[in-house]
Amino acid sequence: MKIAHVLKPWLPVPSLAYGAIEKMLAELIAEQSKVDNILLFAVGGSISSERVKLISLYPEGQGDKGLDRNTELAQAVHCALKLQSKDAKIIHAHSIDPFLGLAPFLKIPSIFTFYSNPTPAVKILSELAGNHTHFTFLSKSHRKSFPWIKEAGVIHFGLDPNHFPFSEKKKDYLAFVGTIADKKGIIEAIEIARRAKMRLKIAAKIRSEDKEFYENHAKKVIEDSNHVDFLGELNNSARNNLLKNARAMLFPIKWEEPLGLVMLESLVVGTPVIAFNRGSVPEIIEDGKTGFIVENIDLAVRTVERVDHLKPVDCRSSIASKFHIANTAVEFKKLYQRVLSR
């Protein structure tokens, strides 16, 4: 089978630091390419191999130049035009919304995986493409945010534990990894660590859309907190080392997180997660075994002293058994075959 993957032109696949979609897709492509050929519509610098053909409209990631929707539209149109001369059996689009407007005009069946929460424009586009596209979501919680889509599947993404380090020995600090965004709970994480009398190491990107929040709120809190080390955006290797040595990773989200890749990244290196009970959290964290699911800051603080009773090997095993990328690839292959047999 030849599979065409298309995604937004913001970052390469995999991303070098921040970029959950690109990391998840890189894991999936690596697994799929063991048996199938891949056409990857992504920016220059993305993975390319004997079985993965990279087709780029943009020589580099466009994300830092601003999220211009015309840039995203051009990516979708470029993919549609190029596929007319390719022999792909199925198109798998990854949250590139303009593609939904093109799907009804393509002869190749398409799968569309959502990675973000709905907007009015996405609702209209998904309704227009409904009879021509099969939709998938990252979690059961994520699926509930799109009630107007009648037929859709939930396929959890995963990781390959062999691509990550592991450590049972932990150091005396907590970690926060992600972006400096209000909805990610950065202020709450700082408060949890302060009240637990723990050092907090923050590895986070300041995106253009979050600069106002950072300048007006987070910056002062970070600078006034003697227990915080702000490390900025780390590359993948440095981030993995930060996570594997932490006593726990804090995930006090304030929104309905569709997946939360960083939870999987923390578990796979053997570090439990203390998370607020929102979005996909209860689908990933086993409360009392791979972390703690709490409702507020007070409860989060109380669990910090209990994380030492959790076993790092249980955290890693949860990825191997429930969230292995091989399982993800099998589920998508089954879906591709069902769509092609219609």
C-alpha positions as CSV (number, residue, x, y, z in Angstrom):
1,M,0.0,0.0,0.0
2,K,1.2,3.5,-0.8
3,I,0.0,6.0,1.8
4,A,0.1,9.8,1.4
5,H,0.5,11.8,4.6
6,V,-0.1,15.5,4.5
7,L,0.1,18.0,7.3
8,K,0.5,21.7,8.1
9,P,3.7,23.3,6.9
10,W,4.8,24.7,10.3
11,L,7.5,22.3,11.4
12,P,9.6,19.4,9.9
13,V,8.7,15.8,10.7
14,P,9.9,15.0,13.3
15,S,10.2,18.5,14.9
16,L,13.6,19.2,16.5
17,A,12.1,20.4,19.8
18,Y,8.5,21.6,20.2
19,G,5.9,20.0,17.9
20,A,3.7,17.2,19.1
21,I,1.9,16.5,15.8
22,E,5.2,16.2,13.9
23,K,6.7,13.9,16.5
24,M,3.6,11.6,16.6
25,L,3.5,11.4,12.8
26,A,7.2,10.6,12.6
27,E,6.7,7.7,14.9
28,L,3.8,6.5,12.8
29,I,5.6,6.8,9.5
30,A,8.7,5.0,10.9
31,E,6.4,2.1,11.8
32,Q,4.3,2.1,8.6
33,S,7.4,2.3,6.4
34,K,8.5,-1.1,7.6
35,V,5.8,-2.6,5.3
36,D,4.3,0.2,3.2
37,N,5.6,3.0,1.0
38,I,4.9,6.6,2.1
39,L,4.5,9.9,0.4
40,L,5.1,12.6,2.9
41,F,3.9,16.1,2.1
42,A,5.8,18.2,4.6
43,V,8.4,20.9,4.8
44,G,12.1,20.5,3.9
45,G,14.2,18.8,6.6
46,S,11.6,16.2,7.2
47,I,12.3,12.5,7.2
48,S,13.1,10.9,3.9
49,S,14.2,7.3,3.1
50,E,14.0,4.5,0.6
51,R,10.4,4.0,1.6
52,V,9.5,7.5,2.5
53,K,9.4,10.0,-0.3
54,L,9.4,13.6,0.9
55,I,7.5,16.1,-1.2
56,S,8.0,19.7,-0.1
57,L,6.3,23.0,-1.2
58,Y,8.3,24.9,1.5
59,P,12.0,24.3,2.0
60,E,11.7,24.9,5.7
61,G,9.1,25.2,8.5
62,Q,6.8,28.2,8.2
63,G,5.5,28.3,11.8
64,D,7.8,31.0,13.2
65,K,6.7,33.3,10.4
66,G,3.1,33.4,11.7
67,L,0.3,30.9,11.2
68,D,-0.9,32.3,7.9
69,R,-3.9,30.3,6.7
70,N,-3.0,31.0,3.1
71,T,0.2,29.2,3.7
72,E,-1.7,26.2,5.0
73,L,-4.1,26.4,2.0
74,A,-1.2,26.4,-0.4
75,Q,0.1,23.3,1.3
76,A,-3.3,21.5,0.8
77,V,-3.6,22.6,-2.8
78,H,-0.1,21.5,-3.6
79,C,-0.8,18.1,-2.1
80,A,-4.0,17.7,-4.2
81,L,-2.3,18.7,-7.4
82,K,0.7,16.4,-6.9
83,L,-1.5,13.4,-6.0
84,Q,-3.0,13.5,-9.5
85,S,0.2,12.0,-10.8
86,K,0.9,9.7,-8.0
87,D,-0.4,6.2,-7.3
88,A,-1.3,6.6,-3.7
89,K,-4.1,4.3,-2.4
90,I,-5.2,6.5,0.4
91,I,-4.6,10.0,1.8
92,H,-4.1,10.6,5.5
93,A,-4.4,14.3,6.3
94,H,-3.3,15.5,9.7
95,S,-5.4,18.5,11.0
96,I,-4.7,20.6,7.9
97,D,-8.2,22.1,7.8
98,P,-8.2,23.5,4.1
99,F,-7.8,19.9,2.9
100,L,-11.3,19.2,4.1
101,G,-12.5,21.6,1.3
102,L,-10.6,19.7,-1.3
103,A,-11.4,16.1,-0.3
104,P,-14.8,15.9,-2.1
105,F,-13.0,16.6,-5.4
106,L,-10.3,14.0,-5.1
107,K,-10.6,10.5,-6.4
108,I,-8.4,9.0,-3.7
109,P,-10.1,8.1,-0.4
110,S,-9.0,10.2,2.5
111,I,-8.7,9.9,6.3
112,F,-8.6,13.1,8.3
113,T,-7.2,13.1,11.9
114,F,-8.1,16.0,14.1
115,Y,-5.4,17.2,16.5
116,S,-7.1,20.3,17.8
117,N,-10.4,21.4,19.2
118,P,-13.2,22.6,17.0
119,T,-13.8,26.1,15.6
120,P,-16.9,27.3,13.6
121,A,-14.9,27.1,10.3
122,V,-13.8,23.5,11.0
123,K,-17.4,22.6,11.7
124,I,-18.5,23.9,8.3
125,L,-15.6,22.2,6.5
126,S,-16.0,18.9,8.2
127,E,-19.7,18.9,7.4
128,L,-19.0,19.6,3.7
129,A,-16.4,16.8,3.6
130,G,-18.4,14.3,5.6
131,N,-19.4,12.0,2.8
132,H,-15.9,11.9,1.3
133,T,-13.7,11.6,4.4
134,H,-13.4,9.3,7.3
135,F,-12.5,11.1,10.6
136,T,-10.4,10.0,13.5
137,F,-9.7,11.5,16.9
138,L,-6.9,11.3,19.4
139,S,-9.0,10.3,22.4
140,K,-12.5,9.5,23.5
141,S,-12.6,12.9,25.2
142,H,-11.5,14.6,21.9
143,R,-14.2,12.8,20.0
144,K,-16.9,14.2,22.2
145,S,-16.0,17.7,21.1
146,F,-17.3,17.0,17.6
147,P,-20.8,15.7,18.1
148,W,-22.0,16.7,14.7
149,I,-19.7,14.1,13.1
150,K,-21.8,11.0,13.2
151,E,-19.2,8.4,12.1
152,A,-15.6,8.5,13.4
153,G,-13.0,6.5,15.1
154,V,-10.7,7.0,18.1
155,I,-7.1,5.9,17.5
156,H,-4.6,6.7,20.3
157,F,-1.2,7.6,19.0
158,G,1.8,5.9,20.7
159,L,5.6,5.8,21.0
160,D,8.3,3.2,20.4
161,P,10.0,2.7,23.8
162,N,13.2,1.8,22.0
163,H,13.5,5.4,20.9
164,F,13.6,6.7,24.5
165,P,15.9,6.4,27.5
166,F,14.7,5.1,30.8
167,S,15.8,5.7,34.4
168,E,14.6,4.3,37.7
169,K,16.8,6.8,39.6
170,K,15.2,10.2,40.1
171,K,16.5,13.6,41.2
172,D,14.9,16.0,43.5
173,Y,12.9,18.2,41.1
174,L,9.7,18.4,39.2
175,A,9.4,19.1,35.5
176,F,7.0,21.0,33.3
177,V,7.3,20.6,29.5
178,G,5.2,22.2,26.8
179,T,4.4,25.8,26.0
180,I,4.1,29.0,28.0
181,A,0.3,29.1,27.6
182,D,-2.4,29.8,30.2
183,K,-4.3,26.7,29.2
184,K,-1.3,24.5,29.8
185,G,-1.2,25.5,33.5
186,I,2.2,27.0,33.8
187,I,1.3,29.3,36.6
188,E,-0.4,26.4,38.4
189,A,2.7,24.2,38.0
190,I,4.8,26.9,39.6
191,E,2.4,27.2,42.5
192,I,2.3,23.4,43.0
193,A,6.1,23.1,43.1
194,R,6.3,26.1,45.5
195,R,3.8,24.7,48.0
196,A,5.4,21.2,47.7
197,K,8.8,22.9,48.4
198,M,10.3,21.3,45.3
199,R,12.4,22.8,42.5
200,L,10.6,23.1,39.2
201,K,12.5,22.9,35.9
202,I,10.5,24.3,33.0
203,A,11.3,23.4,29.4
204,A,8.8,25.4,27.3
205,K,8.5,27.2,24.0
206,I,7.1,30.7,23.9
207,R,4.9,30.7,20.8
208,S,3.9,33.9,19.0
209,E,0.3,33.5,20.1
210,D,1.4,33.1,23.7
211,K,3.8,36.1,23.9
212,E,1.1,38.4,25.4
213,F,0.4,35.9,28.2
214,Y,4.1,35.4,28.8
215,E,4.9,39.1,29.0
216,N,1.9,40.2,31.0
217,H,1.6,37.2,33.4
218,A,4.0,34.3,33.3
219,K,7.3,36.2,33.0
220,K,7.0,38.0,36.3
221,V,5.9,34.8,38.1
222,I,8.8,32.9,36.7
223,E,11.3,35.6,37.6
224,D,10.0,36.1,41.1
225,S,10.1,32.4,41.9
226,N,13.4,31.3,43.4
227,H,12.4,27.6,43.0
228,V,12.1,27.8,39.2
229,D,14.6,27.1,36.5
230,F,13.3,28.3,33.1
231,L,15.3,26.4,30.5
232,G,13.4,27.6,27.4
233,E,12.8,25.2,24.5
234,L,14.9,22.1,24.6
235,N,15.8,19.7,21.8
236,N,14.4,16.2,22.0
237,S,17.5,14.6,23.7
238,A,17.7,17.3,26.4
239,R,14.0,17.1,27.0
240,N,14.1,13.4,27.4
241,N,17.0,13.7,29.9
242,L,15.1,16.3,31.9
243,L,12.0,14.1,32.1
244,K,13.7,10.9,32.9
245,N,15.5,12.4,36.0
246,A,12.4,14.2,37.4
247,R,10.5,12.9,40.3
248,A,7.3,13.7,38.5
249,M,6.0,15.7,35.5
250,L,3.3,18.3,36.2
251,F,0.4,18.6,33.8
252,P,-2.1,21.0,35.4
253,I,-4.0,21.7,32.2
254,K,-7.0,24.1,32.1
255,W,-8.5,22.9,28.8
256,E,-9.8,19.7,27.1
257,E,-6.4,18.5,25.9
258,P,-7.0,16.1,22.9
259,L,-4.0,13.9,23.7
260,G,-1.1,15.5,25.6
261,L,1.9,13.8,24.0
262,V,4.2,15.0,26.8
263,M,2.3,12.6,29.2
264,L,3.4,9.7,27.0
265,E,6.9,11.1,26.7
266,S,7.1,11.3,30.5
267,L,5.8,7.8,31.1
268,V,8.0,6.2,28.5
269,V,11.2,7.4,30.3
270,G,9.8,6.2,33.6
271,T,8.5,9.4,35.2
272,P,5.0,9.6,36.7
273,V,2.6,12.4,35.8
274,I,0.6,14.6,38.2
275,A,-2.3,15.9,36.1
276,F,-5.5,17.8,36.3
277,N,-8.6,15.8,35.4
278,R,-9.3,17.3,32.0
279,G,-9.4,16.1,28.4
280,S,-7.6,12.8,27.7
281,V,-5.8,12.6,31.1
282,P,-7.9,9.7,32.5
283,E,-7.4,7.8,29.3
284,I,-3.6,7.9,29.6
285,I,-2.8,8.1,33.3
286,E,-3.6,5.2,35.6
287,D,-4.3,7.0,38.9
288,G,-2.1,5.6,41.7
289,K,0.0,3.5,39.3
290,T,1.5,5.7,36.6
291,G,0.7,9.1,38.2
292,F,-2.1,10.9,40.0
293,I,-5.2,12.5,38.6
294,V,-6.3,15.5,40.7
295,E,-9.0,18.2,40.6
296,N,-7.0,21.2,41.9
297,I,-3.7,22.6,43.2
298,D,-4.3,21.5,46.8
299,L,-4.7,17.8,45.8
300,A,-1.7,18.0,43.4
301,V,0.5,19.3,46.2
302,R,-0.5,16.3,48.4
303,T,0.4,13.8,45.7
304,V,3.9,15.1,45.2
305,E,5.2,13.3,48.4
306,R,3.5,10.1,47.2
307,V,5.2,9.8,43.7
308,D,8.1,8.0,45.2
309,H,5.8,5.1,45.9
310,L,5.1,4.7,42.1
311,K,7.3,2.4,40.0
312,P,9.1,3.9,37.0
313,V,8.9,0.5,35.3
314,D,5.1,0.6,35.5
315,C,5.1,4.0,33.8
316,R,7.2,2.6,30.9
317,S,5.2,-0.6,30.7
318,S,2.0,1.3,30.2
319,I,3.5,2.7,27.0
320,A,4.7,-0.7,25.8
321,S,1.3,-2.3,26.5
322,K,-1.3,0.4,25.8
323,F,0.4,3.1,23.8
324,H,3.0,1.4,21.6
325,I,3.2,2.9,18.1
326,A,2.9,-0.5,16.6
327,N,-0.6,-0.7,18.0
328,T,-1.4,2.7,16.4
329,A,-0.1,1.5,13.0
330,V,-2.2,-1.6,13.1
331,E,-5.4,0.3,13.9
332,F,-4.8,2.8,11.1
333,K,-4.0,-0.1,8.7
334,K,-7.3,-1.7,9.6
335,L,-9.1,1.6,9.0
336,Y,-7.4,2.1,5.6
337,Q,-8.4,-1.3,4.5
338,R,-12.0,-0.8,5.6
339,V,-12.2,2.5,3.7
340,L,-10.7,1.0,0.6
341,S,-13.1,-1.9,0.6
342,R,-16.2,0.3,0.4
